[in-house]
Amino acid sequence: MSAQRNPTRQRLIHAALELFASQGVTDTTTRQIAELADVNEVTLFRHFGNKHGLLLAVIEDAGVFAHLGQTLIQQANQTSSIYQALKEYATACLSAMDQVPAVVRSVVGEAGQYPAENRAALGRGFTQANRYVAKYFETVINRGQLHTHLPAEKLASLLNGMLLGYAVIEFTSEFHQLWQDRDDFLENLVTLFLQGAVSESPVSALRLAPVQLAVPIAEKVADLPASLVHTILQTAKKLGPQEYAIAYVLFGAGLSPLEVSQLERSHYISDAHQQMVQITQGLVRQVPVNQWIMGKRYGSYIRNPLTQWLKSRKDSQAAMFLSKAGQPMTESDVRQFWQVMVDGLLTPEGQPPAIEQAQQTWCVELLMRGMNLTDLCILTGWDAARLQPYVDRAREKAALAQAIRLDQKA
């Protein structure tokens, strides 16, 4: 522990992470690292032995990975939903790797050049990280009284292998057509594990049914009631102009958290008669941003929470939304902002609103307002089969509304 708190050691790790992330492991020299850390090169060798020993320390000590492990431990005691556990872990893991893509590429592509002792240490690091994940899954499985066809550690290792494979493909080629976008990959990945590796026990199937409504899955739609949507938007408004703009885009354009994080200022198109955002990742398309959300108007096309946020900006960042540190917002940042917005709020099922429910609410609302299935397929980039549950939900709500109107007439 004393070595980890050593300021010289930490300067070397931070310098290495910065250089590895910007130019890769192979092209980074120990002299460059030492110069950036403002130490003698001999000091680097004394602490880590060689460059690959330093890389191992970067992987072990980088705050993003340490934070991921701490988050898992906290989350394990907050959910008994295996869907939520799988989706949140996979999302957090990919967000962590997003922050150091060059390091991931280097670890995968250059590991064969490492000395045997460093490869062995790297293997131990992966194994230890996998045990953290397995412990997380084991806790969730026990809390939910679920039955798994595989041990938790094997479940974790297979999931980690798929996530690493996804990251390698995404970081090395943007021209593949293996999946539409990250949400598409994650949804199918979780579905694969739920259908092939996990099932509810007879007791938990009854006990957990109401909980699952708050965590949207492919076959179920859990749109939010208008009163809750307006409460979230008003809470966001009180938090600040950026929070208000994020909530507005989530409910007004039906974007996923990843799509929100990838927006840039130039992606916003507006005039007196329309406003829309350009989606440039995954399925490239334009999506309108609604003035009206659940029966209430939020400004106009030229003056609304999003335009007010953009006009207030004094920085030169191209990103539409910024983290607290002033950097382009990541998907993980968007999810953290959402957690603050919905703190203390509950859905009719008694669960905290999930960020995915904003997109579900948008889809159902458009269908309720007359959008046909073909056009909604174009706006979302989803096929008709994926949208069919939303059509069913819209019909259900329309039938309820019709029954209420008939009763009022009587």
Rosetta blueprint (number, residue, H / E / L):
1 M L
2 S H
3 A H
4 Q H
5 R H
6 N L
7 P H
8 T H
9 R H
10 Q H
11 R H
12 L H
13 I H
14 H H
15 A H
16 A H
17 L H
18 E H
19 L H
20 F H
21 A H
22 S H
23 Q H
24 G L
25 V L
26 T L
27 D L
28 T L
29 T L
30 T H
31 R H
32 Q H
33 I H
34 A H
35 E H
36 L H
37 A H
38 D L
39 V L
40 N L
41 E H
42 V H
43 T H
44 L H
45 F H
46 R H
47 H H
48 F H
49 G L
50 N L
51 K H
52 H H
53 G H
54 L H
55 L H
56 L H
57 A H
58 V H
59 I H
60 E H
61 D H
62 A L
63 G H
64 V H
65 F H
66 A H
67 H H
68 L H
69 G H
70 Q H
71 T H
72 L H
73 I H
74 Q H
75 Q H
76 A H
77 N L
78 Q L
79 T L
80 S L
81 S L
82 I H
83 Y H
84 Q H
85 A H
86 L H
87 K H
88 E H
89 Y H
90 A H
91 T H
92 A H
93 C H
94 L H
95 S H
96 A H
97 M H
98 D H
99 Q L
100 V L
101 P H
102 A H
103 V H
104 V H
105 R H
106 S H
107 V H
108 V H
109 G H
110 E H
111 A H
112 G H
113 Q H
114 Y L
115 P L
116 A H
117 E H
118 N H
119 R H
120 A H
121 A H
122 L H
123 G H
124 R H
125 G H
126 F H
127 T H
128 Q H
129 A H
130 N H
131 R H
132 Y H
133 V H
134 A H
135 K H
136 Y H
137 F H
138 E H
139 T H
140 V H
141 I H
142 N H
143 R H
144 G H
145 Q L
146 L E
147 H E
148 T E
149 H L
150 L L
151 P L
152 A H
153 E H
154 K H
155 L H
156 A H
157 S H
158 L H
159 L H
160 N H
161 G H
162 M H
163 L H
164 L H
165 G H
166 Y H
167 A H
168 V H
169 I H
170 E H
171 F H
172 T H
173 S L
174 E L
175 F L
176 H L
177 Q L
178 L L
179 W L
180 Q L
181 D L
182 R H
183 D H
184 D H
185 F H
186 L H
187 E H
188 N H
189 L H
190 V H
191 T H
192 L H
193 F H
194 L H
195 Q H
196 G H
197 A L
198 V E
199 S E
200 E E
201 S L
202 P H
203 V H
204 S H
205 A H
206 L H
207 R H
208 L H
209 A H
210 P H
211 V H
212 Q H
213 L L
214 A L
215 V L
216 P L
217 I L
218 A L
219 E L
220 K L
221 V L
222 A L
223 D L
224 L L
225 P L
226 A H
227 S H
228 L H
229 V H
230 H H
231 T H
232 I H
233 L H
234 Q H
235 T H
236 A H
237 K H
238 K H
239 L H
240 G L
241 P H
242 Q H
243 E H
244 Y H
245 A H
246 I H
247 A H
248 Y H
249 V H
250 L H
251 F H
252 G H
253 A H
254 G L
255 L L
256 S L
257 P H
258 L H
259 E H
260 V H
261 S H
262 Q L
263 L L
264 E E
265 R H
266 S H
267 H H
268 Y E
269 I E
270 S E
271 D E
272 A L
273 H L
274 Q E
275 Q E
276 M E
277 V E
278 Q E
279 I E
280 T L
281 Q L
282 G L
283 L L
284 V L
285 R E
286 Q E
287 V E
288 P E
289 V L
290 N L
291 Q L
292 W E
293 I E
294 M L
295 G L
296 K E
297 R E
298 Y L
299 G L
300 S L
301 Y L
302 I L
303 R L
304 N L
305 P H
306 L H
307 T H
308 Q H
309 W H
310 L H
311 K H
312 S H
313 R L
314 K L
315 D L
316 S L
317 Q L
318 A L
319 A E
320 M L
321 F L
322 L E
323 S L
324 K L
325 A L
326 G L
327 Q L
328 P E
329 M L
330 T L
331 E H
332 S H
333 D H
334 V H
335 R H
336 Q H
337 F H
338 W H
339 Q H
340 V H
341 M H
342 V L
343 D L
344 G L
345 L L
346 L L
347 T L
348 P L
349 E L
350 G L
351 Q L
352 P L
353 P L
354 A L
355 I L
356 E H
357 Q H
358 A H
359 Q H
360 Q H
361 T H
362 W H
363 C H
364 V H
365 E H
366 L H
367 L H
368 M H
369 R L
370 G L
371 M L
372 N L
373 L H
374 T H
375 D H
376 L H
377 C H
378 I H
379 L H
380 T H
381 G L
382 W L
383 D L
384 A H
385 A H
386 R H
387 L H
388 Q H
389 P H
390 Y H
391 V H
392 D H
393 R H
394 A H
395 R H
396 E H
397 K H
398 A H
399 A H
400 L H
401 A H
402 Q H
403 A H
404 I H
405 R H
406 L H
407 D H
408 Q H
409 K H
410 A L
